[in-house]
Amino acid sequence: MMKHTEALDILRAQGFAVGTPDVHTGRVRVWLHDSDEAVDVDAGRELHELAEGKLTFSDIRSRREDEAVVLPD
């Protein structure tokens, strides 16, 4: 299995701007090509699958929407 740094390097080689993993959230921000839009990616399996092309940004966005919690008034 690849290391996090290797996955980050692969994404950078693909032309993505990649932030530094946040130790508090366990996520790293990846900016989309030619866009101001970014996606927060879990710095584990999700990051590795994204770098390997097994996961897309759309997949990650869908996961985040499913994780959204709406609190009652």
Phi, psi and omega in degrees: 000141182283158177276162179302319182297325178292319178296318178297319179296321178297315179297320178296320179295333177279358176097009179274145170274128186234131179278189178266135179304135179274119183292339182277321183261339183075021181238158177231139182271131179236125180269139181284153179303138174048043183208158173268003184274141179228158177233134175273121186248133175299133184277043178225234182303320181301315179298315181295317180294325177295314180296326181277355180081012180274348184222144179248167177296326177298319177300316182294318178301317179299319178299317181295322178295323178291333181278344184299136180242130178254120180275140179291153179289000000 
